[in-house]
């Protein structure tokens, strides 16, 4: 039976929330004893005291991960055996879907229907996909002279640490730990301090699935403490990160100051969604609304710059605004809700600050822009649309991470491409046109890691995800993700 809001509230009361770190197969408080309180952005309720780990805990987790890696208990296990264990892990994720979905929603504010239908199934699928892939990736034999045998082999890189964001806590984590674990590495997950609960919970599920103690560890805490300690650690071989560009740049500095660890970064975006006059306008309008309102606009791929051909703007914009009526903020535990709460009061204040800046710079507020549902105690904001935006304005250049849409007009294909590429970011882009040649040519010209044609935010585990320019490097998902977590070794044998 599908749960209603009351059912979810009652289910919450039955849960005991875990806030401790997970190191060497056991839950433990931070060595310092420090904690911080987690409150839900949905309604302000207290959730749990969370262990605030720091450098001492990072040292212990890395020591455990290194010892476990060197023991071979996981790293030298046959790929088919790792596959079977990870598939059990995926099955356990699905078996605890309601619990994990509720934790995800209460922790970061997204609608419970999205957590149930998208976040938890996608996490299990990411684990299963990487598990199924690992015993199908072959090594190579080099084309050598007759008296030489050249072997090219992949080996797990060792100890992998990942710092993941709060907007898709489990999905973003699984895109990193699934291929890393499948390849045989030991793993340390640092979830965002804003949304640590599901990461902490699945650590126990990993152990139940048969992943050996010390292979999968979780360190909740803050970026400037435990995150920095992992980035500077001399015995972390690879650091994977999704988050802001400013933090991504600092992590590269830390890698250079320590052991030149490999650093793989996905650092946000300011994605253009380009609508030409010959597009299917009703479909494009629905997609444009979803592209900025889904997940409260807290998406690195959000279609936050809507580029519209001038000849259709007066026809198209009312269609987008009408489509946004289906994206109305509501209590995140109500299954009918499409827009939940922003992750915390600080994020809400920052988005409202950008709305104020846009008005000061001359952009025209068409709809939204106000906090709503204050009586719930939650952090809710109306989806917001600005017209009259130029690409030089702050809201067209900086990542807001909220449901704020900047509408920019253009006259020619060349102008549209120039505006779309006029950004420090290059994560994603959309293009809408019935002209197949135009679509291909425009997509080739876009400096973005993902381009969607006549749709927005499509994809699955078979295709890589990542950005150009200051949106980062490396790729999550697909077989390309394994490149981040393996070393290539050339072995020459004289015959």
C-alpha positions in Angstrom: 0.0 0.0 0.0 1.3 3.5 -0.9 2.0 5.6 2.1 0.4 9.0 2.7 1.9 11.8 4.7 0.6 10.5 8.0 2.0 7.1 7.2 5.5 8.6 6.7 5.2 10.5 9.9 4.4 7.3 11.8 7.1 5.4 10.1 9.6 8.1 11.2 8.6 7.6 14.8 9.5 3.9 14.5 13.0 4.6 13.4 16.2 4.9 15.4 18.5 7.2 13.4 22.2 6.5 13.4 24.6 9.5 13.5 27.9 7.8 14.2 30.9 7.3 11.8 31.5 3.8 10.4 35.1 2.6 10.6 36.4 -0.9 10.3 32.9 -2.5 10.3 31.7 -0.7 13.4 29.8 2.5 14.3 31.8 4.9 16.5 31.7 8.4 17.7 34.4 10.9 16.6 37.7 10.6 18.5 37.1 14.1 19.8 33.6 13.3 21.0 32.4 16.3 19.0 28.9 16.2 17.4 26.6 18.5 15.6 22.8 18.4 15.4 20.9 17.6 12.2 17.6 19.3 11.7 15.2 18.7 8.8 14.6 21.5 6.3 11.2 20.0 5.8 9.8 21.3 9.1 12.8 22.0 11.4 12.5 18.8 13.4 15.5 17.4 15.2 16.8 14.3 13.4 20.0 13.1 15.1 23.3 14.1 16.7 26.0 13.5 14.1 29.6 12.6 14.7 31.8 15.5 13.8 34.9 13.6 12.6 38.2 15.3 11.9 41.9 14.5 11.1 42.2 11.9 13.9 39.3 9.9 12.5 40.6 10.4 8.9 43.9 8.9 10.0 42.2 5.9 11.5 39.9 5.3 8.5 42.8 5.6 6.1 44.9 3.2 8.2 42.1 0.7 8.2 41.4 1.1 4.5 45.1 0.7 3.6 45.5 -2.4 5.8 42.3 -4.0 4.4 43.5 -3.2 0.8 46.9 -4.7 1.3 45.5 -7.8 2.9 43.8 -8.6 -0.4 40.5 -9.7 1.4 38.7 -7.5 -1.2 41.3 -6.2 -3.6 42.4 -9.7 -4.7 39.0 -11.3 -4.6 37.9 -12.6 -8.0 35.9 -10.0 -9.9 33.0 -12.4 -10.1 32.9 -12.7 -6.3 33.0 -8.9 -5.8 30.2 -8.7 -8.3 28.0 -11.1 -6.3 28.6 -9.2 -3.1 27.8 -5.8 -4.6 24.6 -7.2 -6.2 23.6 -8.3 -2.7 24.4 -4.8 -1.5 22.1 -3.4 -4.3 19.3 -5.8 -3.2 19.6 -4.6 0.4 19.3 -1.0 -0.7 16.0 -1.9 -2.4 14.9 -4.0 0.6 15.3 -0.8 2.7 13.9 1.6 0.1 11.2 3.2 2.3 13.6 3.7 5.2 16.3 5.2 3.0 13.9 7.4 1.1 12.5 8.8 4.3 16.0 9.6 5.6 16.9 11.2 2.2 13.8 13.4 2.3 14.0 14.5 5.9 17.7 15.1 5.6 17.8 17.4 2.5 14.1 18.3 1.8 13.3 16.6 -1.5 9.8 15.3 -2.1 9.3 11.8 -0.7 7.9 10.7 -4.1 11.2 11.5 -5.7 13.2 9.8 -3.1 11.1 6.6 -3.5 10.9 6.6 -7.3 14.3 8.1 -8.3 17.0 8.3 -5.6 16.9 4.9 -4.0 16.2 2.8 -7.2 18.9 4.8 -9.0 21.4 4.1 -6.2 20.7 0.4 -6.4 21.0 0.4 -10.1 24.3 2.2 -10.1 25.7 -0.4 -7.7 24.3 -3.3 -9.8 25.5 -1.8 -13.1 29.1 -1.4 -11.9 29.0 -4.9 -10.3 27.8 -6.5 -13.5 30.5 -4.7 -15.5 33.6 -5.6 -13.5 34.0 -9.2 -14.7 33.5 -8.1 -18.3 36.4 -5.6 -18.5 39.4 -7.3 -20.1 43.1 -6.6 -19.9 45.2 -6.2 -23.1 48.2 -7.8 -24.9 50.4 -5.3 -26.7 51.3 -5.9 -30.4 55.0 -6.7 -29.7 58.0 -8.3 -31.4 57.9 -12.1 -31.5 60.4 -12.4 -28.6 58.4 -10.0 -26.2 55.1 -10.3 -24.4 53.6 -7.0 -23.4 50.8 -7.2 -20.9 48.6 -4.2 -20.1 46.7 -4.8 -16.9 44.3 -2.8 -14.7 44.9 -2.8 -10.9 42.8 -1.2 -8.2 44.4 2.1 -7.2 44.2 1.5 -3.4 42.5 3.8 -1.0 39.8 6.0 -2.5 38.1 8.9 -0.6 35.0 10.6 -1.9 33.5 13.9 -0.8 29.9 14.1 -2.0 27.2 16.8 -2.1 23.9 17.1 -0.3 21.5 17.4 -3.3 21.5 13.7 -4.3 23.3 12.2 -1.3 23.0 8.5 -2.2 23.0 8.8 -6.0 26.2 10.9 -6.1 27.9 8.6 -3.6 27.0 5.5 -5.5 28.4 6.9 -8.8 31.7 6.9 -7.0 31.8 4.0 -4.5 30.2 1.5 -6.9 32.9 1.5 -9.6 35.6 2.0 -6.9 34.5 -1.0 -4.9 33.9 -3.1 -8.0 37.5 -2.5 -9.1 38.8 -3.7 -5.7 39.6 -0.5 -3.9 39.0 0.3 -0.2 36.7 3.3 0.2 36.1 6.2 2.5 32.9 8.2 2.0 32.6 11.8 3.4 28.9 12.8 3.0 27.9 16.4 3.2 27.2 17.6 6.8 23.8 18.7 5.5 22.7 15.2 4.5 24.7 12.4 6.1 22.0 10.0 7.3 21.7 7.7 4.3 25.4 7.3 3.9 25.8 6.3 7.5 22.9 3.8 7.2 24.1 2.0 4.1 27.5 1.4 5.7 25.8 -1.3 7.8 24.0 -2.7 4.7 27.4 -3.0 2.9 28.7 -5.1 5.8 25.5 -7.2 5.7 26.0 -7.8 2.0 29.4 -9.3 2.7 31.8 -6.4 1.9 34.6 -7.0 4.4 35.2 -4.8 7.4 37.4 -1.8 6.6 36.6 -1.8 2.9 33.7 0.7 3.1 34.0 3.4 5.7 31.9 6.6 6.3 33.2 9.8 8.0 30.4 12.4 8.6 31.6 15.9 9.3 32.6 19.2 7.8 34.7 19.9 4.7 37.2 22.2 6.5 37.9 19.4 9.0 37.7 15.8 7.9 37.3 16.7 4.2 40.5 18.7 4.3 42.2 15.9 6.2 41.4 13.4 3.6 42.5 15.7 0.8 45.8 16.3 2.4 46.4 12.7 3.5 49.6 11.1 2.2 48.0 7.6 2.0 44.9 8.4 0.1 45.5 7.5 -3.5 42.5 9.0 -5.2 40.0 11.7 -4.2 36.6 12.0 -6.0 34.5 15.1 -5.4 31.2 16.6 -6.4 30.5 20.1 -5.2 31.4 23.8 -5.8 34.1 25.0 -8.1 35.7 27.0 -5.3 36.1 23.8 -3.2 37.2 21.8 -6.2 40.1 24.2 -6.8 41.2 24.0 -3.2 41.2 20.2 -3.4 43.7 20.4 -6.3 45.9 22.6 -4.1 45.7 20.0 -1.3 46.7 17.2 -3.7 49.7 19.2 -4.8 50.7 19.9 -1.2 50.5 16.2 -0.3 51.1 13.1 -2.4 49.9 14.2 -5.9 46.8 12.0 -5.3 44.6 11.7 -8.3 41.7 14.2 -7.9 38.5 13.8 -9.9 36.1 16.7 -9.8 32.5 17.5 -10.8 32.2 21.1 -9.9 28.8 22.4 -10.9 27.3 24.3 -13.9 25.2 27.1 -15.3 23.6 25.1 -18.0 22.0 26.7 -21.1 18.7 25.4 -22.3 18.3 26.7 -25.9 14.9 26.9 -27.6 14.7 27.7 -31.3 11.6 28.9 -33.1 11.1 25.6 -34.9 11.0 23.6 -31.6 8.0 21.7 -30.3 7.1 24.5 -28.0 4.6 22.8 -25.6 7.0 20.0 -25.0 10.0 22.4 -24.6 8.0 24.5 -22.1 7.2 21.6 -19.9 10.8 20.5 -20.0 12.1 24.0 -19.2 9.9 24.2 -16.1 11.0 20.8 -14.9 14.7 21.7 -15.7 14.6 24.5 -13.1 12.1 23.2 -10.5 13.0 19.5 -10.1 14.8 18.9 -6.9 14.1 22.5 -6.0 16.6 23.6 -8.6 19.4 22.2 -6.4 21.0 20.5 -9.4 24.4 21.1 -11.0 22.7 20.4 -14.3 19.7 22.6 -13.7 18.6 24.4 -16.9 19.0 27.8 -15.2 19.7 29.8 -18.4 16.7 29.6 -20.7 17.8 30.9 -24.1 14.8 31.7 -26.3 14.7 32.8 -29.9 13.3 36.4 -29.9 10.5 35.7 -32.5 8.8 33.2 -30.2 9.5 34.6 -26.7 6.1 36.3 -26.3 4.4 33.0 -27.2 6.8 30.6 -25.3 7.3 32.3 -21.9 3.6 32.2 -20.9 3.8 28.4 -21.7 6.7 28.0 -19.4 5.0 29.9 -16.6 1.9 27.9 -17.0 3.9 24.7 -16.8 5.5 25.9 -13.6 2.1 25.8 -11.9 2.5 22.1 -11.7 5.7 22.7 -9.6 4.3 24.1 -6.4 6.1 23.9 -3.1 4.5 21.5 -0.6 5.3 19.5 2.5 8.0 17.1 1.4 6.4 14.1 3.1 3.2 14.6 1.1 3.4 12.2 -1.9 1.6 14.7 -4.1 4.4 17.3 -3.6 6.6 18.2 -6.6 8.8 20.9 -5.0 10.2 20.3 -1.5 12.3 22.3 0.8 15.7 23.9 0.1 18.4 22.1 2.1 18.7 24.6 5.0 18.1 28.2 6.0 21.5 29.2 4.7 20.8 28.0 1.3 17.4 29.7 1.2 19.0 33.0 2.3 21.6 32.6 -0.4 19.0 32.0 -3.2 16.9 35.0 -1.9 20.1 37.1 -2.1 20.5 36.2 -5.7 16.9 37.1 -6.4 17.6 40.5 -4.8 20.7 41.0 -6.9 18.8 40.2 -10.1 16.3 42.9 -9.4 19.0 45.4 -8.6 20.7 44.6 -11.9 17.5 45.2 -13.9 16.1 41.8 -14.5 12.3 41.6 -14.6 10.7 39.3 -12.0 7.8 37.5 -13.7 6.7 34.9 -11.1 7.8 33.6 -7.7 10.8 35.0 -5.7 9.2 34.6 -2.3 9.6 32.3 0.6 6.5 30.2 1.3 5.0 27.7 3.8 6.9 29.5 6.6 4.3 28.1 9.1 5.7 24.6 8.6 9.1 25.6 10.0 10.6 24.5 6.7 12.8 26.1 4.0 10.5 26.5 1.0 10.7 28.9 -2.0 8.5 29.6 -4.9 10.0 28.7 -8.3 11.2 32.0 -9.8 11.4 33.3 -13.4 13.3 36.4 -14.5 13.0 38.0 -18.0 15.1 40.7 -19.5 18.3 39.0 -18.4 21.6 39.5 -20.2 24.3 37.0 -20.0 26.5 39.4 -18.1 24.2 39.6 -15.1 25.1 37.7 -11.9 22.2 35.3 -12.2 23.3 34.3 -15.6 26.9 33.7 -14.6 26.9 32.3 -11.0 25.5 29.0 -9.9 22.5 29.7 -7.6 21.5 26.1 -6.8 17.8 27.0 -6.4 14.7 27.3 -8.6 15.6 30.6 -10.3 15.3 30.7 -14.1 17.1 33.4 -16.1 15.5 34.0 -19.5 17.8 35.4 -22.2 16.8 36.1 -25.8 18.8 35.7 -29.0 18.3 36.3 -32.7 20.6 33.9 -34.6 22.1 30.5 -34.2 25.6 32.0 -33.9 24.4 34.4 -31.1 22.8 31.5 -29.2 25.9 29.5 -29.3 28.1 32.4 -28.2 25.8 33.0 -25.2 25.6 29.4 -24.3 29.3 29.0 -24.2 29.9 32.3 -22.5 30.3 30.7 -19.0 33.1 29.4 -16.9 31.1 26.2 -16.6 30.5 23.5 -19.1 28.6 20.7 -17.5 25.4 20.3 -19.5 23.2 22.0 -22.1 19.9 21.4 -23.9 18.8 22.3 -27.5 15.3 22.3 -28.9 14.8 22.2 -32.7 13.1 20.1 -35.3 16.0 20.7 -37.7 18.2 17.7 -37.4 21.2 19.3 -39.0 20.9 22.4 -36.8 20.7 20.1 -33.7 23.8 18.2 -34.6 25.8 21.3 -35.5 24.8 23.2 -32.4 25.4 20.2 -30.1 29.0 19.9 -31.6 29.6 23.6 -30.9 28.5 23.5 -27.3 31.3 23.2 -24.7 29.5 20.9 -22.4 30.0 17.3 -21.1 26.3 16.4 -21.7 24.1 17.7 -24.4 20.4 16.9 -24.6 18.4 17.4 -27.8 14.7 17.8 -27.6 14.7 16.7 -24.0 16.4 17.7 -20.8 18.4 15.7 -18.2 18.2 12.4 -19.9 20.7 9.5 -19.5 21.4 6.3 -17.6 24.4 4.4 -16.4 25.6 3.5 -19.9 26.8 7.0 -20.7 29.5 9.1 -18.9 28.6 12.2 -16.9 31.0 15.1 -16.2 31.9 18.5 -17.4 34.2 20.7 -19.5 36.0 23.9 -18.3 35.5 24.7 -14.6 32.8 22.1 -14.3 35.5 19.7 -13.6 37.3 16.6 -15.0 36.8 12.9 -15.1 33.6 11.1 -15.6 31.0 9.3 -13.4 28.9 6.5 -14.8 29.6 4.1 -17.7 32.8 2.1 -18.2 34.8 5.3 -18.3 34.3 5.7 -14.5 36.6 2.7 -13.9 39.5 4.8 -15.4 39.4 6.9 -12.2 39.8 4.0 -9.8 42.3 1.8 -11.6 46.0 2.0 -12.5 47.3 0.8 -15.9 50.4 -1.4 -15.6 52.6 -2.4 -18.5 54.5 -5.7 -18.0 57.2 -6.8 -20.5 58.2 -10.4 -20.6 61.3 -11.6 -22.6 60.4 -14.8 -24.4 
